Amino acid sequence: MGCAGLSLAVHMIRSGKFSNKKILLIDKEKKEKNDRTWCFWETGKGAFEEVVYRRWDNAWFHADHFSELLDLSPYQYKMIRGIDYYTFCLDIIKAETGFDIVYAPVEEFQHHQDSASVRAGGVTYQANFIFNSILLDLPQVRNGKYYLLQHFKGWIIETENDCFTPDEATLMDFRPSQEYGTTFVYVMPFSPKSALVEYTLFSTSLLSEEKYTAGLNEYLSAYLNISQYKVVEEEFGIIPMTNHRFKTSEGRIINLGTAGGQTKASSGYTYRFIQKNSVNIVESLIKYGDPFHIKNRGKKRFDWYDSVLLNILNYKKLEGSFIFRQLFKKNRPEVILKFLDNETSIAEEFRLLNTLPQWPFMKAGVAEFFK
């Protein structure tokens, strides 16, 4: 009952085509904590517009020797709080007679010829299909693949004085030290006196707890000129940035979210890809009676782009801060966001990639193509 499982359940309910089915949701604990936030960009109204906590039409991008307030239109940058999402989805699910919920740790999956089963809390449940969003084991990354981490620590802070401009978010700020790898901060202001400040890194290893805290304190002091504040919420997360091919299914067990490869390798963004995948699964179930007819137009091309960037970051051929600065300095924001959503045309991609240093990207591109 994380983002992927709840999203799929709600998309199924809204289709109106599954009222005659018995559907079981399993999670190890009740969703009663605000344990994460999802930030993403979107055009128009999304499937979960009712629980968007804040939205921004403009966002800052900062790097050495370049700062700009970006007009994101036709996109909006949106934020959803975990607790709001859980509550909203579960209210919809609990109103459906065909759904049951079990709170128990998942212990084992098995796939059979015409069904699949899961054991949770010592009880075995059998179904036509199981949708699993649990990344049970870290992938065994073979030669030629990369496994970086996007890791972050965030604080929601409150200040005594007005310190934020509520209608201007910070999408990426690369001005902090890059000594631990590609490092940036994003700031999501809620009011003049409150904001989420997230210290984020792309690297192969985690930092000590003290270094995340030091990074946040230094950013607040050096770049926001804030010394007096109260931390009212804290979050920490780790997202895999890898071109390892996660199994989308094993028999009748279909993997969702990060476990199903819905995390974009080059950026760590997952939320929008979960929504697209949920729509595709529901369409496949309705049309074909199974969840295996999934649209992946252009996916191999975008997987290759992701692998090229991971190659460059992994071997430190260019700094991530420099790459993103070039992208945002020389391209329209809407094209970059469209590209990161895997929705650009080949012509748009050619123009965008042509604004990056050609020799390092050509070498990495050829290497990854022949893998």
N, C-alpha and C positions, 0 to 999 in steps of 0.2 A: 504493500500500500504506500509506496513512495510515489514520486511524480509520475513515473511511467505506468505503473499499475492502475492508479486512480484515474489518470488521463484516459487510458483505454476503456475502463469501466464506464466513465461518463460519456465518451463518444459512442459506445455501444447503446447506452440508455437513450441518448438523444436521437439515435437513428430510428428508434421505435421498432426495430426488427428482431429484438431478442427477448421480448416479454414472455415467450413460452420456454425459455431456457432456465436451467438452474446454474447459477454462477456463484462460486465460492471465492472469497478474498481471505488471504492468510497473511498475518504480519506478527512479528514477535512481540510488539507492544502497541498500545493505543497511541494515536497521533494527537497528542495533547500539548506538544511543545513547539515553540517557534524556533526550530533547529536549523533553518537555512533560509536563504532568499534566492530567488531566480531573477536575474536581470537579462533582458533580451530586447531586440528591436523588432518592430512589426508595423506593417501598413494596415490602416483601417482597424476594425474591431476584431479581436481574436476570440477564440473559443471560450476563454475564461476571463473575458473583459470585466465581469462583475467583481473579480477579486484583485484587479490591478490596484496596488496600494498607492503608487505614484507613477507619473509619466512626465517625460521631458521632450520638448521639441528641439532643444539646443543642448549641445554638450561640448565641453572643452577637450582639446587634445593638446598635450604638452610634451615637448622633448627638448633637448639642448638645441638652441638657436631656432626654435620654431614653436609658436603657440598660436592656436586659433580657436575661436568659438564657432563650432560647426552647426550649420543649419541642416538638420537630419531629414527634413521632409523629402519624400512622402512618408518617411519612417517616424515613429516615435520610439524613444527608449523607455521601456517599461520595467516595473519592479513588482513582483508578487512575493508576499511573505509566506513562508511555509505553513504556518498555523492557519492562515486565512484559506489557503488552498485546500488543506486537509479537511477543514470544517465544511467548506462549500461542497466539496466532492462527496464527503460522507453523508451530508444531509440529503443529497440527491440519491445516493445509493440506498440509504436506509428507507427511503420512501418506496422502493421497488420490492415487490413481494418475492421476486425470483432470486434475490441476492441473500447470501449468508456471509457472516464474518466470523473468523476464528482467530483468536490471539494465541499464538504458540510459535516457538522457534521451528523453522524448517530444518529437517534432519537429512532428508534424502529424496532424490528424484529418480524415477525409473520410466523408461519409455518402452511400450509394448507395440505389437503390430497394429492394433486398431485403437489404442488408447494410451494414456500416460498416468502415472500416479506420483503422489507426493506424500511423504510421511512428515507430520508436524505434531509435536507434543505427544508422540507415541501412537498417533492414529494415522492410518493410511487412507487417503482419499483418491478416488479414481475418476478420470474425466476424459472427454473426447480430446481436449487440448489443455495444456498448461502454459500459461504465460508467466515467465520468470524474469524478475528484474534484479535478482541477487547475483552479484559477482562473487561466486563461491571461492574462486582461487585467482590469484594474480596470474596473468598469462605467461607462459613460458616463451619468451621472445627469442626467436631463432636468429641466426646470422642474417644481416641485411635489413633487419627491422630495428626500430628505435623505440625506446620507452623513456620518455621524459615525464615529469610530473608538473601539473599546475597546482601549486599549493598556496593557501591564502589564510590570513587571519584578518577578521573584520571586527570593528567596534561600531555600535550605534552609540553616539555620544550626544550629550546635551551640554550647552554652554550658557553662561550667564548673560553674555552680550550677543548681539547679532553678528554672526560670523559667516553665514552662508547666504547665497542667492538662490532661493528655492526653485526658480525655473531654469537654472543652469547646472546641469550635472557635469562631472568630469569623467569622460569615457576612459581615457588612459593618460596617466602622467608618468613619463619615463625619466623625469629629472632626478629622482633619488639614485643613490649609488647602484651601479650594476655589478658590484664585486661578486655577488653570489649567483649570477646568471641574469637572464632577462627579467627585469624587475619594474613593476609599475604599480601605481595606486589609482583606484577609482573612488569617486565621491558621489554619493547619492543624497542630496539634501532633501529633507522633509519639511523644514521650516527654517527661518533665519537662525534658529538656535539648536537645530537637531539635524543629524546626518549619519548615514552609514559610510564609514571610511574603511576601505579594504586594501590591505597590503598583499600583493600578489607576485608570485615568481614562477618562471618556467625554468626548471633545472632537473638534474638527475637525482638529487638528494634533498631531503628536508633540512630545515634549520633547527636550531635549538629554540625552545620556547622564548628564551630571553631575546633572541635576535628578531623574532617577529614583533615582539613588544617594542624593542628599540626602534625598529623600522617605522612603526606606527607613531611612536612618540616624536621621532625626528621629523617625520613628514608634517605632523600637526604643528610643530614648532617652526620649522624652516620655511614651509610653503603656504601654510594657512594662518600663521602667526597666532596660534592658539596655545595657551599655556594652562588655562584653567578650564577643566571640563570634567564631566562625570560619565563613566562608561555604564550604560544601562542594559546593553546586551552584547554578547560576544559570540562569534562563530569561527569555526576552523574547518577547512575542507581540503581534500586532495582529489584531483581529477586526473586520470591517466591521459597523457598526450602521446599516443602511439599509433603506428601504422600496422600494428598487429591486427590480423583479421579475426575479430571475435565471431564465434559461431552464432549465426542468426537463429538456428534451430538444430535440435537433435531429435529426430523422430517427430513426435507430436508435442515436444517441449519447445516453445518459441521464446527466445530471449529478448528482453526489452531493455530500453535505456542504455546505460553504459555497458551492461552485460551483453547487449545485442548489437554493439557497435554504433550506437546513436550519439556518441560524444565525438565532436569534430576534432580530428587529430591535431590540427594546427592551431586551434584556439581554445579548446576545452568547452565550447558552447554545446549545450545538450537540449535545453528546454524546447526550442523550436523544432528540432529534429525529432524529438519525442512526439510532438503534436502531429507532424506530418506522417510519421510512422503509424500512429494510432488511427488516423484517417484511412491510410492505405490498408491496414489490417481489417478494419471494419468493412471497407468496400469489398475486400477479397472474401471475407466470411459471407457477406450478403450475396455476392454474385456467384461464388464458386463453392461455398460450403466449407472452405478451409482458409487458413491465413497465409498461404504460401505464394499467392499471386500478387507480389509487391512491386510497385513501380520504383525503379531506381535509375531513371533517365539521367545520364551524364555522371553517375556516381564514380565510375572508374577514372574519369578525367579529373574529378575533384580529389579523389584519393591520391592520384599522382601529384597534384599540386601540394597536398598536405605532406606527402613523403619528401618532396623537394625542400620544403621549409624545415622539416624535422632534420633532414640531412645537414642543412646549413647551420642550424642551431646546435645540433649534436656535436659537429666537428668544429664549431666556433669559427666558421668561415666569415661570418658577418655578425655583428651584434643585433639582437632582436630589436633593440630600441632604434637602431639606424634603419632597419627594414620597415618598421611601422611608421617612422617619421617620413620616409620617402613615399610610402603609400598615401598618407594623409596630406602630405605637402603637395603632391602632384596629381591627385585624383579627387573627383567629387565624392563626398561622403556617401551618397546613396549608392554609388557603384561599388564602393568598398564593402558596404553592408550587404548588398545584394550578392557579391562574390563570396563573402563569408557564410552566406545562407545557401551556397551551391546553386544559385539561380541565374547567374549571368550567362550570356551567350559567348560563343568562342571569340567573336569579334571584340566584345567588351573585355574579355580576359586577356586577349593579345595586347590591347591598348594599356590595360592596367599593369600587366607584367613587364611591359616595355619601359615602365618608369622605374624599374628596379635595376641594380647593377647587373649587366647582362652576362659577363663572364662567369661569376660564381654561380648564378642561377642556371646558366646553360650547362656547366659541368655537372652540377647536382642533378639537373633534369635528365641529362643523358644517362647518368649512373643509375638513377631510379627507374627510368624507362626500361633499361635492359635487365633489371632485376625481375 
